[in-house]
């Protein structure tokens, strides 16, 4: 089984999800999305696997951050994905992709992982 995790080591949910993956004996591909650029196209592909519109993979709980970065409220997925590629801190985390079956989850809570195994 091939898993990819979009990981932020500073996030407890992300660390806990990664721990659950490793407890399954799986060595995932770990993408440190704050250090490695994620393209707008990659973001749109992730959203498709999640079956979510882009707006639903944006952390909207930090209103000040969204305001400071000119969050494009009401825009279409393409504009939101471009904004999110420039502001990866706003990405919901962690996101786990099962490359073997094409399924994906947001690890909030971390136990969501079991839905794609």
JOLINUR-V642612 format. One record per backbone hydrogen bond with DSSP energy under -1.0 kcal/mol. CO is the residue of the C=O (numbers start at 1). NH is the residue of the N-H. Records with the same first field share a line. If there is no record, write none. Layout:
# JOLINUR-V642612
CO: NH ; NH
This chain:
# JOLINUR-V642612
2: 99
3: 29
4: 97
5: 31
6: 95
8: 11
11: 15
12: 16
13: 17
14: 18
15: 19
16: 20
17: 21
18: 22
19: 23
21: 26
22: 25
29: 5
31: 7 ; 33
32: 35 ; 36
39: 43
40: 44
41: 45
42: 46
43: 47
44: 48
45: 49
46: 50
47: 51 ; 52
53: 56
54: 57
57: 92
62: 66
63: 67
64: 68
65: 69
66: 71
67: 70
71: 73
72: 75
76: 80
77: 81
78: 82
79: 83
80: 84
81: 85
82: 86
83: 87
87: 90
88: 91
90: 59
94: 107
95: 6
96: 105
97: 4
98: 102
103: 98
105: 96
106: 108
109: 112
110: 113
111: 114
112: 115
113: 116
